[in-house]
């Protein structure tokens, strides 16, 4: 049976490195790149998305969600290009909700064997061991979670 691997991504350098690690170490696995749009975050849940408070749609508005979907599509297309460099095609998913909760729920509901993720995302410059999403996933997921630094 082919292993199924979930790689949560927010566009951060470590989430990209996690995808590259999954592609290199598990060339025969089914790999899913999952992006979670956090409706409680004022930005768009994408690491380097430009966000100008004065010119962006009102947080939570229909336009805000449309912009979040656009950015997620660009992010996942970029990851598909990374996978093409490994001669692999990814399954791409975008969902909305609390990132740690949605990652664990997706992994559980979709028979994921392993989660490979960056040790932290947006807080990369901070001196922290694990990001809050990573920590929650690592402790709650019923399958193996591999962290990439």
C-alpha positions as CSV (number, residue, x, y, z in Angstrom):
1,X,0.0,0.0,0.0
2,X,1.3,3.5,-0.9
3,X,2.0,5.8,2.0
4,X,-0.1,8.9,2.2
5,X,1.7,12.0,3.5
6,X,0.2,15.4,4.4
7,X,2.3,18.5,4.1
8,X,0.6,21.6,5.6
9,X,1.8,24.7,4.0
10,X,1.6,28.4,4.6
11,X,4.2,29.5,2.1
12,X,6.9,29.9,4.7
13,X,10.4,28.7,3.9
14,X,10.1,25.8,6.4
15,X,6.8,24.6,4.9
16,X,8.4,24.6,1.5
17,X,11.4,22.7,2.9
18,X,9.0,20.2,4.5
19,X,7.4,19.6,1.0
20,X,10.9,19.2,-0.5
21,X,11.8,16.7,2.2
22,X,8.6,14.7,1.6
23,X,9.2,14.6,-2.1
24,X,12.9,13.6,-1.8
25,X,12.4,11.0,1.0
26,X,9.1,9.5,-0.2
27,X,9.2,9.5,-4.0
28,X,6.5,6.8,-4.2
29,X,4.1,8.3,-1.6
30,X,0.8,10.1,-2.3
31,X,1.6,13.6,-1.1
32,X,-1.1,16.1,-0.2
33,X,-0.2,19.8,0.2
34,X,-2.8,21.4,2.5
35,X,-3.3,25.1,3.0
36,X,-5.6,26.3,5.8
37,X,-7.1,29.8,5.6
38,X,-7.4,31.0,9.1
39,X,-10.6,33.2,9.3
40,X,-9.4,34.7,12.6
41,X,-6.2,36.0,11.2
42,X,-6.3,39.5,9.7
43,X,-3.9,38.5,6.9
44,X,-4.5,35.7,4.4
45,X,-2.7,32.8,6.1
46,X,0.0,33.0,3.4
47,X,3.6,33.7,4.7
48,X,4.6,36.5,2.4
49,X,1.3,37.7,1.1
50,X,1.2,41.5,0.8
51,X,-1.3,42.9,3.3
52,X,-2.1,46.6,3.6
53,X,-4.7,47.3,6.3
54,X,-5.9,50.4,4.5
55,X,-6.4,48.9,1.1
56,X,-7.4,45.3,1.7
57,X,-11.0,44.1,1.8
58,X,-12.7,44.2,5.2
59,X,-11.6,41.1,7.2
60,X,-14.2,38.4,7.0
61,X,-16.0,39.9,4.0
62,X,-16.8,38.0,0.9
63,X,-14.0,39.9,-0.9
64,X,-11.5,39.0,1.8
65,X,-12.3,35.3,1.3
66,X,-12.0,35.7,-2.4
67,X,-8.5,37.2,-2.0
68,X,-7.5,34.5,0.4
69,X,-8.6,31.9,-2.2
70,X,-6.6,33.6,-4.9
71,X,-3.5,33.7,-2.8
72,X,-4.0,30.0,-1.8
73,X,-4.3,29.1,-5.5
74,X,-1.0,30.9,-6.3
75,X,0.7,29.2,-3.4
76,X,-0.5,25.7,-4.3
77,X,0.4,26.2,-8.0
78,X,3.9,27.2,-6.9
79,X,4.1,24.0,-4.8
80,X,2.9,21.9,-7.8
81,X,5.9,23.4,-9.7
82,X,8.2,22.3,-6.9
83,X,6.7,18.8,-7.1
84,X,7.2,18.8,-10.9
85,X,10.9,19.2,-10.3
86,X,10.8,15.8,-8.5
87,X,8.7,14.3,-11.3
88,X,5.7,14.1,-8.9
89,X,2.2,15.5,-8.9
90,X,0.6,16.7,-5.7
91,X,-2.9,16.5,-4.4
92,X,-3.8,20.1,-3.5
93,X,-6.3,21.1,-0.8
94,X,-7.4,24.4,0.7
95,X,-9.8,24.5,3.7
96,X,-10.9,27.3,6.1
97,X,-10.7,27.0,9.8
98,X,-8.4,26.9,12.8
99,X,-5.1,25.6,11.2
100,X,-4.1,23.1,13.9
101,X,-7.6,21.6,14.2
102,X,-8.1,21.4,10.5
103,X,-4.7,19.8,9.8
104,X,-5.4,17.0,12.4
105,X,-9.0,16.5,11.3
106,X,-7.9,16.3,7.6
107,X,-5.2,13.8,8.4
108,X,-7.5,11.6,10.5
109,X,-10.4,11.7,8.0
110,X,-8.2,11.0,4.9
111,X,-6.1,8.1,6.1
112,X,-2.9,10.0,6.3
113,X,0.0,7.9,7.4
114,X,2.4,10.8,8.3
115,X,2.4,14.6,8.5
116,X,5.6,16.4,7.5
117,X,5.6,20.1,8.5
118,X,7.9,23.0,9.3
119,X,8.8,23.4,12.9
120,X,7.3,26.9,12.8
121,X,5.9,29.2,10.1
122,X,5.5,32.9,10.4
123,X,7.5,33.2,13.6
124,X,10.7,32.0,11.9
125,X,12.8,34.9,13.2
126,X,11.6,34.3,16.8
127,X,13.6,32.1,19.2
128,X,11.0,29.5,19.6
129,X,11.4,25.7,19.4
130,X,7.9,25.1,17.8
131,X,5.2,27.3,16.4
132,X,1.8,27.1,18.0
133,X,0.2,25.3,15.1
134,X,3.1,22.9,14.9
135,X,3.0,22.2,18.6
136,X,-0.7,21.5,18.6
137,X,-0.5,19.2,15.6
138,X,2.5,17.3,17.0
139,X,0.6,16.6,20.3
140,X,-2.9,16.0,18.8
141,X,-2.2,14.0,15.6
142,X,-2.7,10.2,16.0
143,X,-0.2,9.5,13.3
144,X,3.6,10.2,13.0
145,X,4.5,13.9,12.7
146,X,7.9,14.7,11.3
147,X,9.2,18.3,11.8
148,X,11.6,20.0,9.5
149,X,13.9,22.8,10.6
